[in-house]
Amino acid sequence: MAALEGEEKMPERRQFLAGLLRGAGAAAVGGFAWAGFLDGKKAYPTVLRPPGAVEEEKFLAKCTKCGLCAEACPYKSLVIAEPGDERPIGTPYFGMRDNPCRMCRDIPCAVACPTGALDLSLVTDQDGQGRERLNINRANIGLAVIDRETCIAYWGIQCDACYRVCPVIDKALTVERTVNDRTGKHAILAPVVHSEHCTGCGMCERACVTKKASIFVLPIKLAMGESSDRYVRGWDEKDEQRLEDISEETKTVTPRSEKSPLEYLNKDGF
């Protein structure tokens, strides 16, 4: 009888162990799901948002992951991040090499946003009569950066693929002519990005002929440096106006500042 009782209890024991395993599996799945939710609130420095996007932290706070911006994009350029994309899950972003922003004049993605994560005021200006209008050229998706080591135009090979597809051609992208020092006869016609006009649309990145794009879009904070307030651009009237508010008292920043220019230029070996 004891053996029979043991045999009857064995299935119950196996069921108990199986239940524990199922519970552990469910907990793991739930943990991954919760981690994915939390990941959706984490800011990633390299993500490229739609036109009109507010600053990343504010964007993540405002974006409800509704997907309306991606649905409104006629070119299906906006991707909704999924687990494994290394971007906040459920939020929209661009993959410029595959499918860049086409600079739609009516900016349907920003218009569709119901929460202000895409702020229309950031892509709006005024026409000649003072009426507000959408202007896609005000978009700040990012900034195109050129790797001159791999860009074949900087090697001296003729290529203007990125320049030709630029929607803001001759403003955001221009071609600079220099002498090819290797031959002394040929010219190098190389692209140059101008940050004040580049919208970061990514059309140049998609068009680049190199195996890995030699021109690519980065968020502006990553692509650009930051100058100090102590320096003034004398050719910029707005920047030069800061001189009017500067106190007459100056603070010595370096030991050289204590000397006159003639003194340190003539005596310090410069």
N, C-alpha and C positions, 0 to 999 in steps of 0.2 A: 504493500500500500504506500509506503514511504517513497519508493521509486516512482510509482505512478503519480503521486502528488508533485514530486519534483519535475516530472515530465510535463505536468499541466502548468506549472509555474514558469517554465522556460519561455514559452511564447510571450507571457506577460512581461518578462524581463526584457526580451528583445524589443517588444513594443515600446517599453519605457526608454530604452537606449535610443531607439529610432526617433522617438519623440524629442529627446534631448538634441539629437543631431539636426532635426528639422528646425527646432527652436533656435539653435545656434546659426543655422543658415539664414533663417529669417532675420535674425538680429544683424547679421553681417550685411545682408541686402539693405535693411533699413539704415544701417550705418553709412553705407555708400550713398544712399539717397539723401540722407541728412547732410553728409559731407558735400554732396553736389549742390544742395541748396545753399549751404554756407559759402561754397566756392563762388556762387553767383553774386555774392556781395563783396568779393575780393577784387581790388583794382589791379589790372595788369598794365604795365607801362607801355607795352608795344601794340596794344589793340587800337584799331582804326575805326572810329565811329562814323555814323552818317552825317551829312551836312546839317549844321545847326546844333550839333551835340554840345551840351554844356560840359563843364569840367568833369573829369572821370568820376570822382567821388560823388558829386551831385547827380551825375547821370545815373549811377547805380542806385542812388536813393530814390530817384524819380521814375526810372524805368520799371514798368510792371511786367515786362516780358510778354506783352500781348502779341507781338509779332506783326502788328498792323503796318509798320514801316516796311518790313520785308515784303509783305503782300502787295503794298502799293508800288514797289519798285518794278517798272516795266521790263527791266533787263535782268531781273532776278540776281542782281549783284550783291545784295545784302544777304548775309548768311546768319542764321540763328545758331548760336553756339550750343554744341552738344557735349556731353561728357567725353573727355579726351581731346577736345579742341584747344586746351590750355588757354581758355578765355572764360569769363564769367558765363555760366550756363544760362541759356535762355535769352541772352542779350544779342543785339545785332552788331555785325562787324563786316568789314571788307577783306577779301583776299585778293589783293591788287593784281598779282601775277596771273590769276585765273580769270577774274571777272571784275574789272575796276568800275568805279563810279562813272556814269556817262554824262554827268553835269546837266541833268534835266532842268530846263528853265523854270518849270512850275514846281520843282522840288517836291514831288508827291510824297516821298518818305517823311519829310519834316512836317508837311501839312497833315499827314495821317496820324501823327503822334498826339495822343489825347492828354498827356501828363506834363508836357513841358520839358521832357528829357531832351527833345529836339526843339530848340527855341527858335521860332521864326524871326525874332528880332535880330538874331545873329546873322541871318542871311537876307536882310531887308535893308533897302536904302530908299532914297527919294528920287523921283524923276525931275525933269526940268520945271514942272509946275508944283513941286512940293508934295506930290502924292506918293504914298508909300507903295513900294513894289518889291517883289521878290527878286533877288539878284544872286544867282548861284556862284558868281565870281567872288563873292564875299565868303565863301565856304572856307573853313580851316580844318579840313579832314586831317591833314598832316603836311609834311614838306618833303619834296623829292630831294634825295641825296645821291651824288655821283661818286662811284668808286673809280678814281682816275687810274688806278693800277690795272683794272681789268676792262675798262671802257676802251673799245678798239678805236674810237675816234681820237682818243688821246695817244694812241699808238701811231697815228698818222694814216690809218685806214679810213677811207671815206665811208661814213655812216651817219645818217641823220634821222634814223627811225623814230627816236623819241621826240625829236624836234618837230617832225612832220605831223605827229598825232596829237600834239599838245593843243587842248581847246583854247588856251590863252597864248597862242604862239606869238613869238617876238616880244612877249611881256614876261610870262613865267619862265619860258625857255628861249634863250637866244643862242646863236652860234658865234663863237669867238675865234678869230683867225690869228694864228701865231706861226712863226717860222719853225720848220722841222730842223732842229739842230743836227740831227744825224746825217742828213743829206745836204742841208744848206740850200736846197733848191725847191723843195716841196713845202706846202702849207699844211698845218694841222687845223682842221675845222672842228672844234670841240664844243659840246653843249655846256651851257652855263645856266644854273637855276637862280632865279631871283625870288627871294622869300616874300617880298611884298606883294607879289602877284600869284605865286603858286598856291593852288587850292588843295593840293594833295590828292587829286582825283585818281592817280595811278595809271592813267592811260600810257604814260611813258614807260612805266615798269612792265606793263604787259607787252609793249612793242619791242622792248630791248632784245637784241638778237643774240646776246651771249647766253651761255648755258644756264648760268645763274645771273639774274638781272644785275647789270652794273649800275643801273639807276633804280632806286627803290624808295618807297615812301615810309617815313617814320613819323610818329607823333612829334609835334613841334618842340615839345620840351626835351625830347631826346635828340632831335636833329640840330638844334641851335644852342649856342653858348649863351652866356649872360654877362653883359658888360657891367662895370661898376658905375654908380651914380656920380663918381668924381670926374668921369670923363664926359665931355660935351662935344657933340658933332657940330662944328661951326657952320657947316653948310646947310644945316637943318634949322629953319627959323623957329619951329616949335621947341626943339631941343635947346636951342641957344637962349630961349626965354628963361630957362632955369637960372641963368647967370644973374638975372635981376633980383632973385630972392636969396642969393648967396651972401652970407655975412662977410664984411671986410676982413674980419679976423680969420686967418687960415691956420690950419693945424698941420704940423710937420708929420709927414707919413714915413719918410725914410731919411737917413742921415744926409743923403745927397740934397734933399730939399732945403737944408740949412745953408747951402752954398749958392752963390749966384751961378747962372749957366756958364758964364765966361770962366769962372774959377774951376769948376769941375771938368769942363770940356778941355781946358788947356793943361791942367795939372794932373788929371787922372788918367791920361793916356788915351783919350777919345778924340 
